[in-house]
Amino acid sequence: MILGKITAKAQTTIPRAVRRALGLKPGDEVVWEIDGDHVIMTRAHAETDPFVGNFSSFTEWASEADCKAFDHH
């Protein structure tokens, strides 16, 4: 078991053993899931955000004039 504390600002440090096990580095994102009275923290992957790499759904800015204005070919 790995024990941690919550600061007065409701912050905590991810323990070194957890960071190493998940391969986490500064700037990496994590995902928190609540399952009853348990919390599961995992390393975030691009597929967890439906908008990462999926801007094809934003067609309102994809006109020929927009592409020329933003130098997209």
ChimeraX attribute file (.defattr): number of C-alpha atoms within 10 A of each C-alpha:
attribute: neighborCount
match mode: 1-to-1
recipient: residues
	/A:1	3
	/A:2	8
	/A:3	5
	/A:4	10
	/A:5	10
	/A:6	9
	/A:7	9
	/A:8	7
	/A:9	6
	/A:10	7
	/A:11	9
	/A:12	11
	/A:13	10
	/A:14	12
	/A:15	11
	/A:16	12
	/A:17	10
	/A:18	13
	/A:19	14
	/A:20	10
	/A:21	8
	/A:22	13
	/A:23	11
	/A:24	17
	/A:25	9
	/A:26	6
	/A:27	6
	/A:28	10
	/A:29	12
	/A:30	12
	/A:31	11
	/A:32	11
	/A:33	10
	/A:34	9
	/A:35	8
	/A:36	6
	/A:37	5
	/A:38	8
	/A:39	10
	/A:40	9
	/A:41	13
	/A:42	14
	/A:43	14
	/A:44	14
	/A:45	12
	/A:46	10
	/A:47	10
	/A:48	10
	/A:49	10
	/A:50	9
	/A:51	12
	/A:52	10
	/A:53	9
	/A:54	10
	/A:55	9
	/A:56	10
	/A:57	9
	/A:58	9
	/A:59	8
	/A:60	8
	/A:61	12
	/A:62	13
	/A:63	10
	/A:64	11
	/A:65	11
	/A:66	12
	/A:67	12
	/A:68	11
	/A:69	9
	/A:70	10
	/A:71	8
	/A:72	10
	/A:73	6
